Amino acid sequence: MPEGHTIHRLARRLGETLGGRPVSASSPQGRFEGGAAAIDGRTLLRAEAWGKYLFCDFGTGMALHVHLGLIGKFRTAAHPPEEPTGAIRLRLVGEGTTWDLSGPTRCELVPPDEQDRIVSRLGPDPLRRDADPAAARDRLARTERPIAATLLDQSIIAGIGNVYRAELLFLCGIHPARASSAVSDDEFDAIWSETVRLMRIGERSGRITTTDPAEIGRPRSRMRREDRLYVYHRDHCRRCGTPLRTDRIGGRPITHCPSCQPAGRRRRRALSR
């Protein structure tokens, strides 16, 4: 499932390529004909992300709400648009760009109160300027659930997925099974600041990169795929070489380093920059 940086990047790109001009909307698949007709010919006023949720305002009084889920894709297509192939739920055509949406979990028009209800269920989004990390800190302090489980809970922090949680806990030296309430204020501050930093990098580049260029020996723009992560989908710790361990926490597997993320005690480490 795309993590929060992907949806923020998508919102930005939609605004850059379609914003401020009338947009042609259609549903080649036929499953969103009514919604497409409602926004067809309207101007995209705003596209914004909150965690893994996308909202587009076409000035109709209803917001286009998209959640990509596990298999959804919202990507540019050939322009001028060619005959659609596959299950295209929504096609948006602007003056110079065509976007096709396929396979989303949600694609619907929602009134303002429904958008507010969706957002109210989400925790602070590290990529939003109005984010309040204190709300997330308070929720973590009140639960004994493992930190690896709560980082996936979108009601606590919106936008973190399986890749970021593994990398964040490694960078902060925290064992994934640690009770959330046992995370110190300093450790939470480190988790939050690293989330903001890494997601900003991901939003700009379009890919998740958590490694320090100084450690890899090349800038992020020239890193190979296998250079970009410390523990996720790896067999050995990139820093110390220790064989990694994979546990299932929060319903998802998470890989961690027994040496860099020791269980049962706190460990302070310098974060990469």
N, C-alpha and C positions, 0 to 999 in steps of 0.2 A: 504494500500500500504506500502511495506517495506520502512523504513526511511534509511537515509544515513549510519548509523552505520552497518545495516544489509548487505548492499552491500560491504562495506569495509571489513567486516568480511568474506563474501563470497569470495572476491578476495584473501584475505590472505589464506584462507583454500584451494582454488583451487591451488594456488601457492605451498603450503606446500605438497599437496597430489598428484598433477599431474605435477608440474613444473620440467623442466630439463630432462624429459624423453618422448619418443614417446607415443602418446595417440591414442587410437582407437576411432573414431567418427562415429556415425550413427544417422539416423533419423527414429526411429521406426514408428512414425506417418506418415512419408512420406512428410511432408510439408517443410522440410529443407534438402532434399536429396543432392542437389547440393552443398550447403554450407558444409554439413558434409563430403562429399566426398573430398572437397578441403582441409580440415584440417586433414582428416584421416591419421594416421601414422606420423603426424608432431609432433614436440616437442613444448610444451607450454613454451614460453620464458618469458612471463610476463602476469600477470593479475592485473588490476588496476581499481579502482572505482573513479568516479567523481560524487559526489552527489548520485543520485539514478540510475546512469548509469554504466554498467560494460563493460570493454573492455579487450579482451584477444588476445595476439599476438602469433600466431603460426608460424611466420616467412614466411608467404605467400605473404606479401605485402598488405594484407587485414586484418582488425581487426574484430574479432567476437564481435559484439555489442549486448548486451542483456539489455532490460528494462523489469522488471518483471510486472509492472503495478499493477492492483488491485488483480489479482488472480494468478499471476505467482509464481512458486516455482522452485528453483534450489537446490536440496538436494542430499545427498548421498543415494545410494541404496545398496541392497545386493551385496556382492562380494565374489566369482565370480558372475557376473551378471546373474540374472534369466530372464526368458522370460518376456519381457516388458508388462505391463498392463496399460491401460489408454492412454491418448493422450500425449505420450512422444515426444516432439519436437526434442530434442537432447539428445543423450547419449554419455558421455565421459568415457572411461574406461582406467585406468592406471594400474600400476603394482599391486597396492593393494587397489584401490578405484574405485568405480563407481559413477558417478554423473548423475542424470536425471533432465532435464529441461522440465517443463510442463506449459502451459498456459501463456507464456510471451506476453506482448504487442509487443515487438520487439525482433527478433532473426534473425540476418542478418550479412553478411560480408560487411564491408564498407572500402573504400580506405582511405588513410591518410587525404585527404582534407575533406572528409565527417566527419571523426572523429573530425577534427579540427573545423568544422562548428557546430557540436553538442556541443562540449565543449565551443565554443565561446558564445553560447547562455546562458550559465550557470554562476551563480555568484560564488564567492569563496566558496570552500568546507572546512569547519572547520577541517576536518580530514586530509587534505593534507598539507604537509610541505610548499608548494609554495602558500598557500592561502594568499590573500591580503585583510584584512578586511576593509581597507580604501575604496575600491571600493564599498562594500556593504553600508558603512556609507554614502557615497556620494549619492547613489541611494535613500536611505531612506530619506535623507534630502530634496530631490526634489519632494516628493510626499505627498499628503494629505490623501492617502488611509490609513485605519486603520492598525495599526501595526500587528494585528492578520491576516490581509490579506497579507501583504507584507512578513511576515515570511514564508508563504506558496509559495511565488513566487520564483521559482527555479532560475530565472535570477538575483535575489538579493543575496540570500544565498542558496547554493545547498545542499540538504539533509534533511532539516527540514520538518517534516510531522505534522499531527494533534496532536499526543501525545506530541512530544517535544515542539511544540509552546505553548500549554496550560501550560505545566509545567514550561517552561522558563519564560513566562510572570508572572506566579505566583511567582516564585523565585525572580524575579526582581521587584515585586510590581507594575507592569504596567497594567493598564486597557486595555483589548484587543481592545477597540474602539478608543484608543488614536491615533491621527494623527501621521503617521510615522515621519513627519517633526518636530513634537513636542518632539520627543525622544531626550534627551540631549546626549552629547558626553559620559558622565559618564554612563548613562543608556545603551547606545549602547555598550560600552566597557564591561559592566556587561553581557549583552545578549550574546555577542560574546564569552567571557571567559567561561560563563556557558555552552554554546553550545559545545565548545571544550571539556570541562571537562566531561560533561554528555555523549557526544557521544563516547568519549574514554572509559568510563566505559561500555557503551552499546556494543561497538565493542569487548571488551575483554570478556564480560560475555554472549553476545548473547541475551540480553534482556534489555529493557529500565527500569532503576532504577534511580529515581531522589531524593528519600528521604534520609535524613541524618541518618546513622546508630545510631548515638547518640540519635536521637529522637525516633527511632523505638525500640531501646534496643537490637538489634542483628546485626551482620555483614551482609553485602549485600548478601553474599553467603547463608545465612540461612533465608533470608526474605521470607515470604509467598507472594503469588501473590498480595494480597490485601494490602500489606505493602509498595509497591514499588513506589506509585505515591501520589502526594498531592491533585490534583483536578480532573484529567482526569477520567471520568466514576465514579465519586463519587457524593454523595448527600450532604455531609457536608465537610467543610474545615478541613483537617487533623490537621492544626495548631491551629485554633481558634474556630472551631466547628460551624461557621456560615453556614446557608444553602447556598449552591452554586447556581449560576445562569448560565443558558445556553443561549447564543445568537448565531445567525447565522451570521458569519462574514467571508468574503472571500469565500462564497459558502459552508462553512462547519461549523457545530456547534462547539462552544468552551465554555467550562465550566470555570468559574472564581469565585473568592471570592470577594463579594462586600466590605468586611472589609479590607482584605489584599491587594486588588487591587482597591483602590477607584477611581472613575471617577472624572475628572475635576481638579485633582491636582497631583503633583508628590509626591511620597512617597519613602523615602529611607529605606531599610531594610537590615539586615545582611543576606548574602547568606549562605546557608548550605554548609558544606564541608564534 
